[in-house]
């Protein structure tokens, strides 16, 4: 498994543990031990693929899309 795939899996699992709320990149980085700059890039790709949903602004962040 590549490092990117492992990071993506960690992020999706962390989002799955909190399905009813949006998590920020900072929260996810802390929970997954993934560098926030890299995680942000990875999350954008997952959102484009429809696996997660992003929401901008106060109270925003990411959550599972399916």
Residue, then its C-alpha position, 0 to 999 in steps of 0.5 A: x500500500x502506498x503512503x498516499x493510500x494509507x493516509x486516505x484510508x486513515x482520513x476516511x476512517x476518521x470521518x466515518x467515526x464522526x458521520x454527523x459532523x464536519x471535521x476540519x483539516x486541522x482536526x483530521x490531521x491531529x486524529x490521523x497523524x498526517x501532515x495537514x498540508x498533504x492531507x488538504x490536498x488528499x481531501x480535495x481529491x477524495x471530494x472530487x471523487x465523491x467519496x467525501x463532501x466538503x463544506x466551506x465557512x464557519x462550521x465547515x470541513x469534511x464528512x463522508x459523502x456516501 
